[in-house]
């Protein structure tokens, strides 16, 4: 086999592996959001990134920003962690904080209203967190 053919096969294999990995990650993210939204069917579009699946999206910097507590410090006690069940605060590169374990490259996050609360899906597989806020 010629070195050029080996290179072609190696590149094709790497692209296939990358595509399959991203497809699996996207499917897991979309499936987890569907579970929160009580959607019971598996959609082939789940292979696409979250932003292409029609989920309601919000800017995490606006809705999950820390609120001032009695001491005048930023606090996230108003945000309820669902999964994992511990409080996380992410500091972004511009110094702003978000009350969620968020991927800094994906600040627009899916939101689902269910059982009197808004559920926010932060991050992406395998580092995701679900938090909730009550509907006011």
N, C-alpha and C positions, 0 to 999 in steps of 0.2 A: 504494500500500500504506500502511495506517495505521501511525502510530508504534508503537501497541500490538502490532500484528502483527510488526513488525520486531523489537521487544523480545522477543516470544515466540520467534521464530526464532533470535535471537541466544543467548538462554538455552538453548534446546534444543540448539543446535549446541555450545555450551560444555560442557554436561553430557555430550553424546555423545563429544566429544573427550576429556574427562576420564576417562570410563568406558573408552574404548578404550585410552588410555594406561595406566591402572592394570591393565587386563586383559593387555596385552602385557607389562608389567613382572612381573606375577604369573606369567604363563606362562613367562617366561625364568627366573625364580627356581626355580619348581617343576621345570622341565626340567633345570636344572643340578643340582639335588638328585637327581633321578631318574638322571642319568648317574653320579653318585657311587655310588648304590645299585644300579647295574646293572639298572635297570628300563627295559625296551626299548619300552614302548608309550606313546603320547601320550594322556593322559587329559583329557577336557573339563573336569574339575574343576581343572585347572591354571590356569584363568582366575581361580580364587578365591585369596585370600591363602594363604601357606604354612601358616598355623596351621589351616586348614580341610581339609588334604589328608592327614591321618593320619600325617605324619612324626613320629618320636620327637623330642620337644623337651626341651631342658635350659636351665637358667639359666647364661648365659655368665659371670656374675660368680662363680659357684661353680667351674665346671670349667675355665675359662680364666684364672684369677687368677694373677698372677705368683708365683713361689716365691722364697724367700730364697736368695741365692747365698752363697759363702764370705765375702764382705764384709758380709753382712747386708742387702744391697739387693735389691729386687724385680727378678727376671729372668724372661725368657720363653724361655730356651734350651730348655726342656723341650717347647715347642710348635713343631711343624714347619710352616712356611708351605708350602702347596701351590700355590695360585694367588691372587694373584700371589706369586712366590717370595721375597718379602722380609718381614722381621719388622716387625710393626706393633703398637704399644701404644696403646690408646685410654684416655683419662682421662675418666671419667664426671662428671656434674655434682656427685655426692656425694663426689668425690675418689678413688673406687675405680678401679683400673686393670684392663683386660681385655687379654689377649694376642691381639688380633684387631682388624681394622678393622670395628668394629661400629656399627650404627645405634642411638643411645641410646634410641630409641623402641621398639626391638625387641630386648630383652635375652634373651628366650626364643628360642633358635635351634635349627634342625634338626640332628640328629646321625644319622650313618649308620655302622654297623660294617661294615668291608669289608677283607679281606686283613690281618687282625691289627691294624688300627688303627681308631680312631674319627675320623671326618671331620666337622668342624663347618662349617656354612655361615653365615658372619657377614655382616651388612649386607644390602642389597637392591640390585637392579639400578638403576643401573649401577655402584654402589660396593659390590661384594661381595668377600669374601675367603674362601678355603677353607683351613683349618688342620687338622692332625691330631695326635693323641696315640696312643701305643701302648696296646693293650689289656693291662692288667696282670692 
